[in-house]
Amino acid sequence: MIATSTSDFRLAARRRLPRFLFDYVDGGSGAETTLRRNEADLEAVAVRQQILRDVRDVDLSCTLFSQRLALPVMLGPVGLAGMYARRGEAQAARAAADRNIPFCLSTVSVCALDEVVAASSRPIWFQLYVIRDRGFMRDLLARAKAQGVRTLVFTVDMPVPGMRRRDAHSGLSGPWGGMRRLAQAAGRPGWAWDVGIRGRPHILGNVAPVLGKASGLEDFMGWLAANFDPAVQWRDLEWIREAWEGDLIVKGILDPGDAGDAVRLGADGIVVSNHGGRQLDGALSTARALPSVVEAVGDRLTVLADSGIRSGADVVRMLALGARGVLLGRAWAYALAAAGEAGVARLLDLLAAEMRVTLALTGVRTIAEVDRALLDPR
């Protein structure tokens, strides 16, 4: 496969995956208005072309949370990634470590935390949801700490799950889901052999201890829906800050006031995010929300961003809007589904190449130089 863009990986993923998996990663909530806005608004951000600036040596490295990184890019948490490729989270973590960027494991991963830590040559990040079962949350925090995790990404924008219409149509949820998924898998023999058979066990590794033997997709979806906590407030989260000694990043902020609350909580960073358009349909795109959030918090914590990032140019746009780094979601999931670890590595190399070209053509040589002055207001 010759892939020169995220779009190429997306097409390859669509050909390889059963529909229920492709639609799960590709889709958004409601009418998918915010999903479309994320990409369109980011693409509409114009940067200044500047010439004759001596751009022979472009340096993409940066330091985030006391870690020296090759790129201001992280592989963000993506649920069920172990179903896109055989033991997919472990493959993606290896690719990220080889390219010297962080990998963040989702709570709802197929591979358990210890498996992914063992696969990676560098410390990984871990993502945690707010759920009613505080004992389970405390247990996950303890396991993460025991596995050497130093960076916790705490996702706060899911007090209730978004309305994912595609999932009902695809068979991930709804009546006769199991039979529909089996039929779709039979139509993708390459995936069925490599992931469906050789990629077992198909359990949610981090959730399995609380679900026991009942840890299939239906059991997981039912447990998660029952455990989202719509009553949670900022004061309910103070114990997370007290319990977690490492870096704490709050993910899912669009409102400047909420960003200020994250500062008061004692967070080390935030992710400006609308969950990839998978939660509140009609919300602002991340590109539109980011500048006002950055203005509200200043340098009191580190601001990251996700949602809609499909290229190295998009990474530079987010940095120019005020982010210190970005989390990839769908982009790396497509690449993983298309070609496993090699696909993720290829994607990261493409992003790095695109970033170098973008910086060079804007007259910039280092990540530290990228700021709002790079935006073209015309």
C-alpha positions in Angstrom: 0.0 0.0 0.0 1.3 3.5 -0.9 0.0 5.9 1.6 0.8 9.6 1.3 -1.9 11.0 3.6 -4.3 10.3 6.4 -7.0 10.0 3.7 -5.1 7.1 2.1 -5.0 5.3 5.4 -8.7 5.9 6.0 -9.6 4.3 2.6 -7.4 1.3 3.4 -9.0 1.0 6.9 -12.4 1.1 5.3 -11.5 -1.7 3.0 -10.0 -3.9 5.7 -12.3 -3.4 8.7 -15.8 -4.8 9.3 -18.3 -2.1 9.0 -19.1 -2.0 12.7 -15.5 -1.2 13.6 -14.9 1.3 10.8 -18.0 3.2 11.6 -17.1 3.2 15.3 -13.8 5.0 14.7 -14.9 7.1 11.7 -18.3 8.4 13.0 -19.4 11.2 15.3 -22.5 12.0 17.3 -25.9 13.2 16.0 -25.8 14.6 12.5 -22.0 14.7 12.8 -22.0 18.5 12.5 -19.1 19.0 14.9 -17.2 16.2 13.3 -17.2 18.0 10.0 -16.5 21.4 11.6 -13.3 20.0 13.2 -11.7 19.4 9.9 -13.2 22.3 8.0 -12.4 25.0 10.5 -8.8 23.8 10.9 -8.3 23.6 7.2 -9.6 27.2 7.0 -6.8 28.5 9.2 -4.4 30.4 7.0 -0.7 30.7 7.8 1.8 33.3 6.5 4.1 32.3 3.7 7.5 34.0 4.5 10.5 33.7 2.3 14.3 34.1 2.4 14.6 33.1 6.0 17.4 30.4 6.0 15.5 27.3 6.8 18.2 24.7 6.2 17.9 23.1 9.6 14.3 22.7 10.8 14.0 21.2 14.3 10.7 19.6 15.3 11.7 18.6 18.8 10.1 20.0 21.9 9.8 19.4 25.6 6.4 18.6 27.2 5.9 17.5 30.8 9.6 17.2 31.3 9.9 14.8 28.3 12.0 15.6 25.3 10.0 14.6 22.2 10.8 14.3 18.5 7.5 16.0 17.6 4.9 18.0 19.5 2.6 15.0 18.8 1.1 12.3 20.9 -1.0 9.3 20.1 -4.2 10.1 22.0 -6.5 7.5 23.6 -8.6 5.5 21.2 -11.1 2.9 22.4 -11.1 -0.6 21.1 -7.9 0.0 19.1 -6.9 -3.7 19.7 -9.7 -4.6 17.3 -8.3 -2.6 14.4 -5.1 -4.7 14.3 -3.9 -7.7 16.2 -3.1 -6.5 19.7 -3.4 -3.1 18.2 -2.6 -0.9 21.3 0.7 -2.8 21.7 1.6 -2.2 18.1 0.8 1.5 18.2 2.8 2.0 21.4 5.9 0.4 19.9 5.6 2.7 16.8 5.2 5.8 19.1 8.2 4.8 21.2 10.3 4.2 18.1 9.5 7.7 17.0 10.1 9.1 20.5 6.6 10.4 21.1 4.1 9.5 23.9 1.4 6.9 23.5 -1.8 7.2 25.6 -3.7 4.1 26.4 -7.5 4.3 26.7 -9.3 2.8 29.7 -11.4 0.9 27.2 -8.5 -0.8 25.3 -8.4 -4.4 24.3 -4.8 -4.8 25.5 -4.4 -4.4 29.3 -2.1 -1.8 30.7 0.6 -4.3 31.6 0.7 -5.7 28.1 1.2 -2.3 26.5 3.8 -1.2 29.1 5.7 -4.3 28.3 5.5 -3.7 24.5 6.8 -0.1 24.7 10.4 1.0 25.2 9.3 4.3 26.8 6.8 5.2 29.5 3.2 5.4 28.3 0.4 7.7 29.3 -2.9 6.4 30.6 -6.4 7.8 30.1 -9.2 7.5 32.7 -12.9 8.3 32.6 -15.1 9.7 35.3 -17.4 6.8 36.4 -19.6 6.1 39.3 -17.5 3.2 40.5 -14.8 5.2 42.4 -13.3 2.0 43.7 -12.6 0.9 40.2 -11.1 4.2 39.3 -8.8 4.0 42.4 -7.8 0.5 41.4 -6.9 1.7 37.9 -4.8 4.6 39.3 -2.9 2.2 41.5 -2.3 -0.2 38.6 -1.1 2.6 36.4 1.3 3.9 39.1 2.6 0.4 39.6 3.3 0.1 35.9 5.4 3.2 35.9 2.9 5.6 34.3 3.7 9.2 35.1 1.1 11.0 33.0 -2.6 10.6 33.5 -5.1 11.9 31.0 -8.4 12.4 32.7 -11.4 12.6 30.3 -14.2 14.8 31.6 -16.5 15.4 28.7 -18.6 12.2 29.0 -21.1 12.5 31.8 -23.4 10.8 29.4 -22.5 9.1 26.1 -23.1 11.0 22.9 -25.7 9.8 20.4 -23.8 7.6 18.0 -26.2 6.9 15.2 -23.8 5.0 13.1 -23.2 2.4 15.8 -26.9 1.4 15.8 -26.9 1.1 12.0 -23.6 -0.8 11.8 -24.4 -3.5 14.4 -22.0 -2.3 17.2 -25.2 -1.7 19.2 -28.9 -2.4 18.6 -30.8 -5.6 18.0 -29.0 -8.7 16.5 -25.7 -6.9 17.0 -23.7 -10.1 17.5 -25.0 -11.8 14.4 -24.5 -8.7 12.3 -20.9 -8.3 13.5 -20.1 -12.0 12.6 -21.6 -11.6 9.1 -19.5 -8.4 8.6 -16.3 -10.2 9.8 -16.9 -13.0 7.4 -16.8 -10.5 4.6 -13.4 -9.3 5.7 -11.3 -12.5 5.7 -8.0 -10.8 6.2 -9.1 -9.0 9.3 -11.1 -12.1 10.5 -7.9 -14.3 10.4 -5.4 -11.7 11.7 -7.5 -10.0 14.3 -10.6 -12.0 14.8 -8.8 -15.3 15.4 -5.1 -14.6 16.0 -5.8 -11.4 18.0 -7.7 -13.1 20.8 -8.7 -12.7 23.6 -11.2 -10.0 22.6 -11.8 -8.6 26.0 -11.5 -5.1 27.4 -8.3 -5.7 29.3 -8.5 -2.9 31.8 -12.2 -3.4 32.5 -12.1 -7.2 32.6 -11.3 -7.4 36.4 -14.6 -5.8 37.2 -16.7 -7.5 34.5 -15.2 -11.0 35.1 -16.0 -13.5 32.4 -18.7 -11.3 31.0 -16.4 -8.9 29.1 -17.6 -8.9 25.6 -18.7 -5.9 23.7 -22.3 -6.1 24.9 -21.2 -6.5 28.5 -18.8 -3.6 28.2 -21.3 -1.3 26.6 -23.9 -2.0 29.2 -21.4 -1.6 32.1 -20.0 1.7 30.7 -23.5 3.2 30.1 -24.5 2.3 33.7 -21.3 3.8 35.1 -21.1 7.2 33.5 -21.6 9.7 36.3 -23.8 12.7 35.2 -23.8 14.1 38.7 -20.0 14.6 38.8 -18.7 18.1 39.6 -15.3 19.7 39.8 -15.2 19.3 43.6 -15.7 15.5 43.1 -12.4 15.3 41.3 -10.1 16.8 43.9 -9.3 13.3 45.2 -7.8 12.5 41.7 -5.3 15.3 42.1 -4.6 14.2 45.7 -4.2 10.6 44.7 -2.1 11.1 41.5 1.5 12.2 42.1 2.4 12.5 38.4 1.3 14.8 35.7 -2.4 15.3 35.5 -4.0 16.4 32.1 -7.7 17.2 32.0 -9.1 16.3 28.5 -12.4 17.6 27.1 -12.4 21.3 27.6 -13.9 23.9 25.2 -15.0 26.7 27.6 -12.5 29.2 29.0 -14.3 29.1 32.4 -13.8 25.3 32.6 -10.1 25.8 31.7 -9.9 28.1 34.7 -11.4 25.4 36.9 -8.8 23.0 35.7 -6.1 25.4 36.9 -7.8 25.6 40.3 -7.9 21.8 40.4 -4.2 21.8 40.1 -4.0 20.2 36.7 -0.7 20.3 34.9 -2.3 20.4 31.5 -5.5 20.4 29.6 -6.6 19.1 26.2 -8.9 21.4 24.3 -11.2 18.8 22.7 -14.8 18.0 21.7 -14.0 14.3 21.7 -13.5 14.3 18.0 -17.1 15.3 17.4 -18.3 12.2 19.2 -20.1 13.9 22.2 -22.0 17.2 21.8 -23.1 17.6 18.2 -23.2 21.3 17.4 -20.3 22.3 19.7 -17.5 24.5 18.5 -14.7 23.0 16.6 -11.4 22.7 18.6 -9.7 25.1 16.2 -12.4 27.8 17.0 -12.4 27.1 20.8 -8.6 26.9 21.3 -7.6 30.6 21.2 -9.9 31.8 23.9 -9.0 28.9 26.1 -5.3 29.7 25.7 -6.0 33.4 26.5 -7.9 32.4 29.6 -5.1 30.2 31.2 -2.0 31.9 29.9 1.1 29.9 31.0 -0.4 28.5 34.1 -0.6 25.1 32.6 0.2 23.3 29.3 -2.5 23.5 26.7 -2.8 20.6 24.2 -5.5 20.1 21.5 -7.1 17.3 19.5 -9.9 16.8 17.0 -9.7 17.2 13.2 -5.9 16.9 12.9 -5.2 15.0 9.7 -1.8 16.4 8.5 1.5 17.9 9.6 0.1 21.3 8.4 -2.8 20.8 10.8 -0.4 20.2 13.6 1.3 23.6 12.8 -2.0 25.3 12.6 -3.0 24.1 16.1 0.4 25.3 17.4 -0.1 28.7 15.8 -3.5 28.9 17.5 -1.9 28.4 20.9 -1.5 24.7 21.6 1.8 23.4 22.8 1.2 20.0 21.3 -1.5 17.8 19.7 -3.1 14.4 20.3 -3.9 12.3 17.3 -7.0 10.1 17.3 -8.6 8.9 14.1 -5.4 9.5 12.1 -3.4 6.8 13.9 -6.4 4.5 14.2 -6.8 4.5 10.4 -3.1 3.9 10.0 -3.1 1.0 12.5 -6.1 -0.6 10.8 -4.5 -0.3 7.4 -1.0 -1.6 8.2 -0.5 -2.2 11.9 2.7 -0.9 13.6 4.3 -0.1 10.2 1.3 2.0 9.3 1.5 4.1 12.4 5.2 4.6 11.9 4.6 5.6 8.3 1.9 8.1 9.4 4.2 9.7 11.9 7.0 10.0 9.3 4.5 11.7 6.9 3.4 14.1 9.6 7.0 15.0 10.4 7.8 15.6 6.7 4.7 17.8 6.3 5.6 19.7 9.4 9.1 20.4 8.2 7.9 21.7 4.8 5.2 23.8 6.5 7.7 25.4 8.9 10.2 26.0 6.1 7.7 27.7 3.9 6.5 29.9 6.8 10.1 30.9 7.5 10.3 29.1 10.9 13.0 26.7 12.0 11.9 25.5 15.5 8.7 24.6 17.2 9.3 27.3 19.8 9.0 29.9 17.1 5.5 28.9 16.1 2.9 31.3 17.6 0.0 33.5 16.6 2.3 35.7 14.5 2.4 32.8 12.0 -1.4 33.2 11.3 -2.4 35.2 8.3 -5.4 37.4 9.3 -6.5 38.3 5.7 
